[in-house]
Amino acid sequence: MTRVVLKDVAPRLALQAHQVDTGVKVELIDRLTAAGMPAIEVSSFVRPDLVPGLADAEEVFARIDRSQSTTLHCCVGNETGLRRAIDAGADVAWFLLSADDEFSRNNTGSSTDEAIDRLGRLVSIADGTDTALGTYVIFAWGGPSGPPRGPEVIERFAGRLHDIGVRDWLLADSLGYASPRQVREMIDAALTVNSPEHLSVQVHDSRGMGVANIVELVGLGIDHIDVSLGGSGGHPAISGVPAGGVCSEDAVQLLDRMGIDTGVDLQLLVETATWFAEEVGVPGPGFVRKVGPVPVEETRDSGPRFSWSS
C-alpha cells in the first residue's frame, strides 16, 4: 500500500461536546484543508436541542473553503438530517448506527434494529443526489454499556445492511477497546462479506492502542482511516468518558515513516493542532505536536541538513 486516505473528524467529534463560535469551526476546517487533509467530517445534522454544539452545521458548510478537492463528510440520524445534509452540499453522509442497543435507545430513542429500518428508508432519498450515504457502526468493538465485541458484530449487521443497499461501512472503535488482534479479527470478518474499498475504520486512542491499530489496518489493506486533530474528541451523551480519536499528527508522522503517502503537510498540521489547542482549549494528548516531527535529512543542495518538515 502506498496511499492512505485520512479523514479528520475533529470538527465533529471534538466540537459536538464543546460550544465554539462558528468562525472558529470554519477556520479549523479551512486550516485542515490547507494542510492537505483529503477528507474532513465537518459536522452532524442532528437535533440542535440534543447536540447544541453542532446546531450551526448549515452555516459551517456554507462558509468553509470548497475550492480544494477535500471530500466533505457529515453525520445524520434521520430523514430530516439527511435532507439538510443534501441541501448543504455534503459529499458524504454517515448514518449514526450504534452496535450498542442501550446506547441507541438512550441517544436516539430507537433500538438498533429500528435504526436499521430507518436507514433503509434513507437510501431512496440519497439515491440520485450528489450526497453518498453510508453507515457508521458506533462501538463496533465494544462499549459503552457492554463488554468488548468481536466479529459477531459483522454477523449481526452485514446481511441487513446488504439487503437495504448500504455497502459503505465505517467501523468505529469508539472507546478504544481494540488491540491489533481484535482489529484483525473484525476486519477479517468484514472482508468476507464486503470489499476493502467499502470499509472505513475510525480509530480511537482512549487506551493507548490506536497508533498500533493503524499499522494493523494498513497491513490488512484498509486505506480509509479516521483520525482526529490533536487526539481530541467527546460525546455529549457520555460526558467524562475519554473518546478522542487517534491524533492526526501522530498518524501522519507514522505513515510518513512507513513510506505511505497521505498528501498531508505534517508541519501545517502540527501548527493547526497547536492553534486548535490554544484557541479552543480542547485537550490534545498527541506526541508530535509537543516534541516535533522526526527530523528529515535534506539533500546537500537543498539547504540545512535537517529541518522540522515532512
Secondary structure as UniProt FT lines:
FT   STRAND          5..8
FT   HELIX           10..13
FT   HELIX           15..17
FT   HELIX           22..34
FT   TURN            35..36
FT   STRAND          39..45
FT   TURN            48..50
FT   HELIX           52..54
FT   TURN            55..56
FT   HELIX           57..63
FT   STRAND          71..76
FT   HELIX           79..88
FT   STRAND          92..95
FT   HELIX           101..108
FT   HELIX           112..126
FT   TURN            127..128
FT   STRAND          132..138
FT   TURN            139..141
FT   HELIX           152..163
FT   TURN            164..165
FT   STRAND          169..172
FT   TURN            174..175
FT   HELIX           180..191
FT   TURN            192..193
FT   HELIX           196..198
FT   STRAND          199..202
FT   TURN            206..207
FT   HELIX           210..219
FT   TURN            220..221
FT   STRAND          224..228
FT   HELIX           229..231
FT   HELIX           236..238
FT   TURN            239..240
FT   HELIX           248..257
FT   TURN            258..259
FT   HELIX           266..280
FT   HELIX           288..291
FT   STRAND          296..297
FT   HELIX           300..302
FT   STRAND          306..307
//
